[in-house]
Amino acid sequence: MSIAASGAADDETPKYRGLRIFSHFGLPKAPGHQIKGDIHPAIIRLGLLFSEFKISGANARCIATLTAFKAVIQDYHTPAHNTLSRHLMTHLSPQITHLVSARPMSVTMGNAIRQLKLEISGSDIDLPEQDAKDALCARIDDYIRERIITADEVIEDIAGKKIKDGDVILVYARSSVVEKVLLHAHEEGKKLSVVVVDSRPLLEGKFLLRTLTAAGIQCTYTLLPALPSVLTEASMVLLGAHSLHSNGAVYSRAGTAMVAMLAKQYGIPVVVCCETYKFSEGLMLDGFGKNELAPPKFSQSATGTTATLEVLEPLYDLTPPTCVTAVVTEVGLIPPSSISSIPLAMGRSTL
């Protein structure tokens, strides 16, 4: 998506005119954005890594955030005439604000922070401070292990059973859980080949391609415009997700919707691998109401720098549930129409 300016003498005005309809998108911040408040060094470092896309992906960002919060909690000291359960969130709030100022918060980070707030509010006020901090850090470790690591292992097993010898699996961009599913199937001795479809500006598929070829998996790499020519060879489309909404819509890397829609036209099953902690109770009808723009450095490297051209690269899109065959979660293989029943299966009141 590009916006051309009308003339050199009017350079600044077209820029803001062009951005007006995208002003609600998460705009990229400069790596050295202003630090406000008492921010822990681990959070400052993490904010830089987020803004420079050194850490990318829903799972990686969530794990990095929770790990940084462990350092913040361990270095925290409750002020006099206060309790940890009441004051700690006041201390964490500017840390969260700083991370959001570096890059918009992901659904996974929001869900994890919400759970952390519940754990903090439920801390025993009679417990010694260090014991309470150790208990909170242990709960963070439990969350990472149960909701991400163990969940991925279960998804690997469930999705791996759907892969047969001789299958050609088409994947898009890079998803950590999809990568694990493919490696797991290969380790089990299944003979499969993978078609990695990629797109600018991030070209994440190159990292997936490097990992799969290093493991000895036969791969084909192509860009999104060539999708129709390679899709006919695929026996299954395997996709990851940034978040999954209660109406079954999949919010993922921009281009995912095109892959899923075209696969549906060709009659190829589309399977989405998604941990339950990525579920959101909110509804999304398109990828325009909420999105994020890629940093200018990615666009400039692809198109070159032109004074009269501004390139905007939305990072996500929304895949309608009608284009998804099934969703693989740690609680089983479910159709997108049954997403709202997941809390009941997990013994919870909400997603």
C-alpha positions, 0 to 999 in steps of 0.5 A: 500500500503506497501513498504518493505526494502531490509535489515537493513543495507540499511534502509534509501535508500529504504525509498526514493526509495519507496517514489520517485513515490509518491513524488508529493503527499501531504506529512504529516508534523510534527505538530511543522513544522517551522513557517516562517514570521509574522503568526497570532496565530489563523493561527498557531493554525489552522495549528496544528489542520490541521496537526493532523487531528483534523479538517478534511473534506472539509466543516469543513476545509473551515469554519475554514480557513475563520473564522481564516482569520476573526481574521487576518483581524480584527487584521490587520493594514494598513501600512502608504502610503498603502491601505487595498485593495492593502496591505491586500493580501500581509499580508494574503499570508504568512498565506495561505502558513503556512496552506498549509505547514501544510496540502495541500490546499483543493479545497474548501479552494482554491475557498474560498480564491479566492473569498476573494481576489476578495472581498479585491481587490474590497474594497472601498479605501475611506472607513475607515479601520475598516469599510472596515474590518467589511465589509470583515468579513461580506462578509466572513460570507455571503459566509459561510452561502450562499455557505455552510450552506444554500446550505446544507439545500437545498441539504438535502431537494432535496436528502431527497425526493429521500429517501422512507420508507423502503429504505436501504441507503449505505454510505461510510466513513463520509460526513457532508452533507450526514449525514445531509441528513440522519438525515433530512429524519429521522426527517421527519418520514421516516423509513430507515436503513443505511449501513455504510461502512468504511476503514482505516486509518481514520475510519471516518465512526465510527463518522457517525455511532455514530451520526446516532445511537444516533438519533435512525437510524438503522445502520449496520457497516462494512469495505470495504472488506465486501462491496459485501456482504452488497451491495445487500441489498442497495436501494441507495448509497449516497456519499459525495465529496471532489471536483467535476471536470468539466468532472463530476469526483468525487474526494473523500475519498479513497475507494469511487471509489470502492463503486461506481463502484461495485454499478454500477455493481449491478445496484444500483443508486449512488447519490453524494451530493456536494455543488457548491463551491466544483466544480473545472474547472480542469480535473482529470483522476485518483487519482495518479496525485494529492493526499495526504498521511495520517500521519504515526500515522494512519498507525502505529496504524493499522499495528504496527511499523516495521523498514523494512516496510513503509506504504503509505495511499493515502487519496483520489481517483477519481470516473469516471462520468460513475459510478455516477447516479446523483449529488445533488447540491443546484441548483438541481439534475443534471447528471455528464455530465452536471457539466459544465452547472452549472455556467450558472444556477448560473448566473456566468461565471466560476464554 
